[in-house]
Amino acid sequence: MAELIRIAIAGHGNLGRGVEAAIKKNPDMQLTGIYTRRPPAQVSPLTENVQVFSMDELKTHQDKIDVLILCGGSKQDLPEQGPELAALFNTVDSFDTHARIPEYFAAVDAAALPNKRTALISAGWDPGMFSINRVMSEALLPDGETYTFWGDGLSQGHSDAIRRVSGVAGGVQYTRPVPEAIEKVRSASRPVLTTREKHKRECFVVLQEGADADTVREKIVTMPDYFADYDTTVNFISAEELARDHQAMVHGGFVIRSGNTSDQNAQVVEYSLKLDSNPEFTASVLVTYARAVHRMAQSGQHGAKTVFDVAPGLLSVKSAAQLR
Ligand code: API
């Protein structure tokens, strides 16, 4: 086999740990380092003999890393780290604030392109695999309707957003699809459904000492891009309850395109996920795209990219010749 692709991780939370697990499943890759903002001694890697460094050391390790996987959150980490690190490394990230992807793409592209780096943004399952399936089924069935349902499950992105609200000590968010809406999509022909009709958002929040519950609730339910467009409920719980009852990271959902190829014939395309661990699956997608990024960087395809710009064959551990 050719030389192993040297992967490094920036940020060692749920997603970073998932990237470690995913690299173990991919024989053409090796983990060369974990970079963290915490004191490195506090990080316990799953991988034997891998070194943990402070984030400051990253820029001195440019010649040791083929692809850097950014495992920070979309609300506050990536808007800063994404462009900064795409100037120095080939990167993959899971920026998932859908409404802000265009501006994030522009910032990362402006950093990566002049420095001849390849930066794949917004990979994961949504955005990511679901996006590909929406684009593909809409192209194949131009006359139709597309529906995306998430959950029941714990959204990492929304949970991260809650934890950034001042007065919040901890919390998680469950995305609850509305059963009647799913039923409509399954039984009726191309029903019209609003954002609010399809999902509810349920938050479990631990307040910081002295924080005001009503103020925190108001900040959460009115947060643009995350909660403002939904019916959101906020339940306040203790730190013990959070640790005891809210650790499972199951998630999933489906994308369905229901269309017609002629007046007589309806066609339905569906892609569905049932995930025990949302972050581990997201991490698997990131690691797979790291392989493609490495290949694209080597062949001079630089700048910011999304999953739409990557040919499927580039994701495979097999070569183009083997795939044929
Ligand atoms: C939701 C989805 C989850 C997408 C998955 C991933 C995450 O509302 O639950 O943040 O967990 N948008 N982006």
Boltz pocket constraint, residues with backbone or C-beta under 6 A from the ligand:
constraints:
  - pocket:
      binder: B
      contacts: [[A, 94], [A, 96], [A, 124], [A, 125], [A, 126], [A, 127], [A, 150], [A, 151], [A, 153], [A, 154], [A, 155], [A, 156], [A, 157], [A, 158], [A, 175], [A, 251], [A, 278]]
      max_distance: 6.0
